[in-house]
Amino acid sequence: MRRALTIGTALAALMNALAAPALADYGSSQGPEHSNAPACAPPQANSARCHARVVTNGRTGKPDATTSYSSGYNPADLASAYAIPAGGAGMTVAIVDAYDNPTAEADLAVYRSRFGLPACTTANGCFRKVNQRGSVGPYPAGNVGWGQEIALDLDMASAVCPACNILLVETDTNAFTNLAAGVDMAATLGANAISNSYGGNEFSSEANLQSHYNHPGIAITVSSGDSGYGVEFPAASSFVTAVGGTRLVHANTTRGWTETAWSGAGSGCSAYITKPAWQHDTGCTRRSVADVSAVADPSTGVAIYDSYGSTNGANWYVFGGTSVAAPIIAAAYAVAGNTSSISNAAYPYGHTSALWDITSGSNGRCIRGKSTAGAYLCTAGAGYDGPTGLGSPNGVAAL
């Protein structure tokens, strides 16, 4: 049974944060003043790359970090854009990432305090950090890029579901086998939703790795990628909700926002994964990506606090990438309280009226090799499309 959603202290805190400054739209991510760059290095074979992208100064190429919050969408912005109600008490959102961020818990405390969210610490039982074997240390080697991904994921889970518990599982490396083991461990430790903000090129044996993402009763989200048209694994898995990306801007509309497909969002037709029964698009005979979407364009990115990768105390960043979207959707699943009935991405396909249909924008030309796929796989339009899937949340009834 779906949990009752009542307006409480956490939502009030979110709405109070509306008084805080929001993101000034940077416009083109290739403009002279602002650009963006991937947080993580390209992966080696059989490994994944994190999908976080940090806004940089277009002239220096360095992150546009500040000593205090000045820009980037905050929790109240996300609650407004996606009509997220209060909820999620007793639910656990797990974050699976590679390597260690040694300041993760302390930085999460700063983010939550800045926006009036309740404390989430090891001491009060809200926060738990383990390695891929489920132990509280020793942790993997530190890595600044993946550390920023961890900070991003923790902040987004907090922003959307401040009442949720958070489990951080840090894997030994970014090898697919280790990350898959981290997902299994998160499931073993009782996660209700598991967010995975990483991916890599598809490979012929990926179907054999799908079992690690098959945990009925747990909502598992995966970012679709940041390189435009093309499919990555594990977003291609038929057991996960593949999360695409949008550009989100304020607008003088009833909703107060508009969204278009982000040019960097991954999408397309899997080369190896069989089409699930709940997908009915006709331009792809196998698994289509994505299923749903949320903000990902760094030009309309989110505020993130991270001291591990900072210099001179400038710890506030603006981040984008489908790494933003995956934990947003995972946390929204937790708010909905319906994860016990989730076994794959089928649920949103039966509840499209609770999604904002995104009908414009593109992430490239729908070409794989010498063949051209259906244009909807790379171009947003009415109904299902590749870059944004069925759309973005309008409340949590579709999750």
C-alpha positions as CSV (number, residue, x, y, z in Angstrom):
1,M,0.0,0.0,0.0
2,R,1.3,3.5,-0.9
3,R,2.4,5.4,2.2
4,A,0.4,8.4,3.2
5,L,2.1,11.6,2.1
6,T,1.6,14.4,4.6
7,I,3.0,17.9,4.7
8,G,5.5,18.1,7.6
9,T,8.4,19.9,9.0
10,A,10.8,18.7,6.3
11,L,8.7,20.1,3.5
12,A,8.3,23.4,5.4
13,A,12.1,23.6,5.6
14,L,12.3,23.1,1.9
15,M,9.9,25.8,1.1
16,N,11.7,28.2,3.4
17,A,14.7,27.7,1.3
18,L,13.0,29.3,-1.6
19,A,14.2,32.6,-0.2
20,A,17.8,31.4,-0.9
21,P,19.3,32.5,-4.2
22,A,18.6,30.1,-7.1
23,L,20.6,29.4,-10.2
24,A,21.1,32.1,-12.7
25,D,20.8,30.2,-16.0
26,Y,24.2,30.0,-17.5
27,G,22.8,29.6,-21.0
28,S,25.0,27.6,-23.4
29,S,27.3,25.3,-21.5
30,Q,29.9,26.2,-24.2
31,G,29.7,30.0,-23.5
32,P,32.8,32.1,-22.8
33,E,32.0,32.6,-19.1
34,H,30.9,29.1,-18.1
35,S,31.5,25.6,-19.4
36,N,31.5,22.2,-17.8
37,A,33.7,19.2,-17.4
38,P,33.4,15.6,-16.3
39,A,34.3,14.9,-12.7
40,C,35.7,11.5,-13.5
41,A,38.3,10.3,-15.9
42,P,37.5,8.0,-18.8
43,P,37.1,4.4,-17.6
44,Q,39.4,1.5,-18.5
45,A,38.0,-1.6,-20.1
46,N,35.2,-3.3,-18.1
47,S,34.8,-0.2,-15.9
48,A,32.4,2.6,-15.5
49,R,32.7,6.4,-15.5
50,C,30.7,8.6,-13.1
51,H,28.2,10.9,-14.8
52,A,28.8,14.0,-12.8
53,R,29.7,17.2,-14.7
54,V,30.9,20.3,-12.8
55,V,30.3,23.8,-14.0
56,T,33.7,25.5,-14.8
57,N,35.0,29.0,-15.7
58,G,35.1,29.0,-19.4
59,R,38.3,31.1,-19.4
60,T,40.3,29.2,-16.8
61,G,38.8,25.7,-17.1
62,K,38.6,25.5,-13.3
63,P,35.5,24.7,-11.3
64,D,33.4,27.7,-10.5
65,A,33.5,27.0,-6.8
66,T,32.5,29.5,-4.1
67,T,32.9,29.8,-0.4
68,S,29.2,30.1,0.2
69,Y,26.1,29.0,-1.6
70,S,25.3,31.5,-4.4
71,S,23.9,29.5,-7.3
72,G,22.5,26.2,-8.4
73,Y,19.0,24.7,-7.8
74,N,18.3,24.0,-4.1
75,P,16.0,21.5,-2.5
76,A,13.0,23.9,-2.6
77,D,13.5,24.4,-6.3
78,L,13.5,20.6,-6.9
79,A,10.4,20.2,-4.7
80,S,8.7,22.9,-6.8
81,A,9.7,21.7,-10.2
82,Y,8.7,18.1,-9.6
83,A,5.8,18.6,-7.1
84,I,7.6,16.4,-4.5
85,P,5.6,16.1,-1.3
86,A,6.9,15.3,2.1
87,G,7.3,11.6,2.8
88,G,9.9,8.8,3.0
89,A,10.2,8.4,6.7
90,G,11.6,5.0,7.5
91,M,12.7,4.4,3.9
92,T,16.4,4.0,2.9
93,V,18.0,5.4,-0.2
94,A,21.3,3.7,-1.1
95,I,24.1,5.4,-3.1
96,V,26.5,3.1,-4.8
97,D,29.8,4.7,-6.0
98,A,33.4,3.7,-6.5
99,Y,36.3,4.7,-4.2
100,D,36.1,6.8,-1.0
101,N,35.1,10.3,-0.2
102,P,36.5,10.8,3.4
103,T,34.5,14.0,4.0
104,A,31.2,12.6,2.8
105,E,29.3,12.7,6.1
106,A,30.7,16.1,7.2
107,D,29.9,17.7,3.9
108,L,26.4,16.2,3.8
109,A,25.8,17.9,7.2
110,V,26.8,21.3,5.8
111,Y,24.5,20.9,2.8
112,R,21.5,19.8,4.9
113,S,22.1,22.6,7.4
114,R,22.3,25.3,4.8
115,F,18.9,24.4,3.4
116,G,17.2,23.7,6.7
117,L,17.0,19.9,6.3
118,P,17.1,17.6,9.4
119,A,20.5,16.2,10.4
120,C,21.4,12.9,8.9
121,T,24.4,11.4,10.7
122,T,25.9,8.1,11.8
123,A,25.1,9.1,15.4
124,N,21.4,9.6,14.9
125,G,21.1,6.5,12.7
126,C,20.1,8.3,9.5
127,F,23.5,7.9,7.7
128,R,25.5,4.8,7.2
129,K,28.7,4.3,5.2
130,V,30.1,0.9,4.3
131,N,32.5,-0.7,1.9
132,Q,31.3,-3.2,-0.8
133,R,31.5,-6.0,1.8
134,G,29.1,-4.2,4.1
135,S,31.8,-3.3,6.7
136,V,32.3,0.0,8.3
137,G,35.9,0.3,7.0
138,P,38.5,-0.1,5.8
139,Y,37.3,2.0,2.9
140,P,38.7,2.1,-0.6
141,A,41.3,4.5,-1.8
142,G,40.2,8.1,-2.1
143,N,39.4,9.6,-5.5
144,V,38.5,13.2,-6.0
145,G,36.3,12.7,-9.1
146,W,34.3,9.9,-7.6
147,G,34.3,11.7,-4.3
148,Q,32.5,14.6,-6.0
149,E,30.1,12.1,-7.4
150,I,29.4,10.8,-3.9
151,A,28.8,14.3,-2.6
152,L,26.4,15.0,-5.5
153,D,24.4,11.8,-4.9
154,L,24.1,12.3,-1.2
155,D,23.0,15.9,-1.6
156,M,20.4,15.0,-4.2
157,A,18.9,12.1,-2.2
158,S,18.7,14.6,0.7
159,A,17.1,17.3,-1.3
160,V,14.3,15.1,-2.6
161,C,13.7,13.0,0.5
162,P,15.0,14.7,3.6
163,A,13.1,12.2,5.8
164,C,14.9,9.2,4.2
165,N,17.8,7.3,5.7
166,I,20.9,7.2,3.5
167,L,23.2,4.3,2.9
168,L,26.5,4.9,1.1
169,V,28.2,1.9,-0.4
170,E,31.7,2.6,-1.6
171,T,33.2,-0.1,-3.9
172,D,36.9,-1.0,-4.2
173,T,37.2,0.4,-7.8
174,N,35.0,1.4,-10.7
175,A,35.1,-2.0,-12.3
176,F,31.6,-3.2,-13.3
177,T,32.1,-6.3,-11.1
178,N,32.8,-4.2,-8.0
179,L,30.0,-1.8,-8.6
180,A,27.6,-4.7,-9.2
181,A,28.7,-6.2,-5.9
182,G,28.0,-2.8,-4.3
183,V,24.4,-3.0,-5.5
184,D,24.0,-6.5,-4.1
185,M,25.3,-5.3,-0.8
186,A,22.9,-2.3,-0.7
187,A,20.0,-4.7,-1.3
188,T,21.3,-7.0,1.4
189,L,21.5,-4.1,3.9
190,G,17.8,-3.2,3.4
191,A,17.8,-0.4,0.8
192,N,14.4,0.5,-0.6
193,A,15.9,2.4,-3.5
194,I,19.4,2.2,-5.0
195,S,20.9,5.0,-7.1
196,N,23.7,4.3,-9.6
197,S,25.2,7.4,-11.3
198,Y,27.6,5.7,-13.6
199,G,27.9,3.7,-16.8
200,G,30.1,2.6,-19.6
201,N,30.0,1.2,-23.1
202,E,27.8,-1.8,-23.7
203,F,29.6,-5.1,-24.0
204,S,28.5,-8.5,-25.3
205,S,28.4,-10.3,-21.9
206,E,26.5,-7.5,-20.1
207,A,23.3,-9.6,-19.9
208,N,25.2,-11.9,-17.5
209,L,25.8,-9.0,-15.1
210,Q,22.1,-8.1,-15.0
211,S,21.4,-10.4,-12.2
212,H,23.1,-8.0,-9.8
213,Y,20.5,-5.3,-10.6
214,N,17.6,-7.7,-10.3
215,H,16.2,-7.1,-6.8
216,P,12.4,-7.2,-6.8
217,G,10.9,-4.9,-4.1
218,I,13.8,-2.4,-4.5
219,A,13.7,0.5,-7.0
220,I,17.0,0.7,-8.8
221,T,17.9,3.8,-10.8
222,V,20.7,4.2,-13.3
223,S,21.9,7.4,-15.1
224,S,21.7,7.1,-18.9
225,G,25.0,8.8,-19.7
226,D,26.3,12.3,-20.5
227,S,27.6,11.8,-24.1
228,G,24.4,12.3,-26.0
229,Y,22.8,9.6,-28.2
230,G,24.1,6.1,-27.4
231,V,23.3,3.4,-24.8
232,E,25.4,2.5,-21.8
233,F,25.3,-0.3,-19.2
234,P,23.9,-0.7,-16.6
235,A,21.2,1.8,-17.8
236,A,20.4,-0.9,-20.5
237,S,19.5,-3.4,-17.9
238,S,15.8,-4.4,-18.0
239,F,15.7,-4.5,-14.2
240,V,16.5,-0.8,-13.7
241,T,14.9,2.5,-14.2
242,A,17.1,4.2,-16.8
243,V,17.1,7.9,-16.0
244,G,17.6,10.5,-18.8
245,G,18.3,14.2,-18.5
246,T,16.6,17.5,-19.1
247,R,17.3,21.2,-19.1
248,L,15.1,22.8,-16.4
249,V,14.3,26.5,-16.4
250,H,11.9,28.9,-14.6
251,A,9.0,29.9,-16.7
252,N,5.8,32.0,-16.4
253,T,3.5,29.0,-16.6
254,T,1.1,27.2,-14.3
255,R,3.9,24.8,-13.5
256,G,6.4,27.6,-13.1
257,W,9.0,25.6,-15.0
258,T,9.8,24.3,-18.5
259,E,11.9,21.3,-19.4
260,T,13.5,20.2,-22.7
261,A,15.7,17.3,-23.5
262,W,19.3,17.8,-22.5
263,S,21.7,17.5,-25.4
264,G,24.0,15.3,-23.3
265,A,21.5,12.7,-22.1
266,G,22.2,9.1,-23.2
267,S,19.5,7.3,-25.1
268,G,18.9,4.7,-27.8
269,C,18.4,1.0,-28.5
270,S,20.5,-1.5,-26.6
271,A,22.7,-3.7,-28.6
272,Y,22.3,-6.8,-26.4
273,I,19.4,-6.6,-23.9
274,T,16.1,-8.1,-24.8
275,K,13.1,-5.7,-25.0
276,P,11.1,-5.9,-21.8
277,A,7.4,-6.7,-22.1
278,W,6.4,-3.3,-20.7
279,Q,8.1,-1.3,-23.4
280,H,6.0,-0.9,-26.6
281,D,7.9,1.6,-28.8
282,T,8.4,0.2,-32.3
283,G,11.7,1.7,-33.4
284,C,13.8,-0.5,-31.2
285,T,13.5,-4.3,-31.1
286,R,15.6,-4.5,-27.9
287,R,15.6,-2.5,-24.6
288,S,15.1,1.3,-25.2
289,V,16.7,3.9,-23.0
290,A,15.6,6.0,-21.0
291,D,12.5,5.4,-18.9
292,V,12.0,8.7,-17.0
293,S,14.1,11.8,-16.6
294,A,15.0,14.8,-14.4
295,V,17.3,17.8,-14.5
296,A,20.8,17.1,-15.8
297,D,22.0,20.0,-17.9
298,P,24.9,21.7,-16.1
299,S,23.7,25.0,-17.5
300,T,20.7,24.6,-15.2
301,G,22.5,22.6,-12.6
302,V,22.2,22.0,-8.9
303,A,24.1,23.3,-5.9
304,I,26.5,20.8,-4.3
305,Y,28.8,21.0,-1.3
306,D,32.1,19.2,-1.4
307,S,35.2,20.0,0.6
308,Y,37.2,16.9,-0.5
309,G,37.8,18.2,-4.0
310,S,37.9,21.9,-3.2
311,T,40.7,24.5,-3.0
312,N,41.0,27.3,-0.5
313,G,37.7,26.6,1.1
314,A,35.6,27.2,-2.0
315,N,33.3,24.2,-1.4
316,W,30.1,25.1,-3.2
317,Y,29.8,23.9,-6.8
318,V,27.1,23.7,-9.5
319,F,26.8,20.2,-11.0
320,G,24.9,18.6,-13.8
321,G,24.9,15.3,-15.7
322,T,22.5,12.4,-15.5
323,S,24.3,11.8,-12.1
324,V,21.9,14.5,-10.8
325,A,18.8,12.8,-12.3
326,A,19.4,9.2,-11.0
327,P,19.4,10.0,-7.2
328,I,16.5,12.5,-7.7
329,I,14.4,9.6,-9.1
330,A,15.6,7.1,-6.6
331,A,14.7,9.5,-3.7
332,A,11.3,10.2,-5.4
333,Y,10.6,6.4,-5.4
334,A,11.3,6.4,-1.7
335,V,9.0,9.3,-1.1
336,A,6.3,7.4,-3.0
337,G,6.7,4.5,-0.6
338,N,5.8,2.0,-3.2
339,T,9.0,0.2,-3.8
340,S,7.8,-3.1,-2.5
341,S,5.8,-3.4,-5.8
342,I,8.8,-2.4,-8.0
343,S,10.7,-5.1,-9.8
344,N,11.8,-3.1,-12.9
345,A,10.9,0.1,-14.7
346,A,7.4,-1.1,-15.6
347,Y,5.5,1.0,-13.0
348,P,5.9,4.5,-14.6
349,Y,4.7,3.0,-17.9
350,G,1.3,2.5,-16.4
351,H,1.1,5.9,-14.7
352,T,2.2,8.4,-17.3
353,S,-0.5,10.9,-16.2
354,A,1.7,11.7,-13.2
355,L,4.7,12.7,-15.4
356,W,5.5,15.9,-17.2
357,D,5.7,15.0,-20.9
358,I,8.8,16.6,-22.4
359,T,8.2,17.3,-26.0
360,S,11.2,19.3,-27.4
361,G,15.0,19.0,-27.5
362,S,17.4,16.5,-28.9
363,N,20.7,14.7,-28.0
364,G,22.0,14.1,-31.5
365,R,21.3,12.1,-34.6
366,C,19.8,8.6,-34.2
367,I,22.5,6.7,-36.0
368,R,24.3,3.5,-34.8
369,G,26.9,2.3,-37.3
370,K,25.3,2.6,-40.7
371,S,21.7,2.2,-39.6
372,T,19.3,5.0,-38.6
373,A,16.9,4.3,-35.7
374,G,13.6,5.9,-35.1
375,A,13.9,9.7,-34.6
376,Y,12.1,9.5,-31.2
377,L,15.2,7.7,-29.8
378,C,17.2,10.9,-30.0
379,T,14.5,13.6,-30.2
380,A,11.9,14.5,-27.5
381,G,8.3,14.4,-28.6
382,A,4.8,13.7,-27.3
383,G,4.7,10.4,-25.4
384,Y,7.7,8.2,-25.1
385,D,11.1,9.3,-26.4
386,G,14.7,8.3,-25.8
387,P,16.4,11.3,-24.1
388,T,13.6,11.9,-21.6
389,G,11.7,8.6,-21.5
390,L,8.1,9.0,-20.4
391,G,8.9,12.4,-18.8
392,S,9.8,13.8,-15.4
393,P,8.0,13.5,-12.1
394,N,4.8,15.5,-11.5
395,G,4.4,14.3,-7.9
396,V,5.3,10.8,-7.1
397,A,2.3,8.8,-8.3
398,A,4.2,7.4,-11.3
399,L,6.9,5.9,-9.0
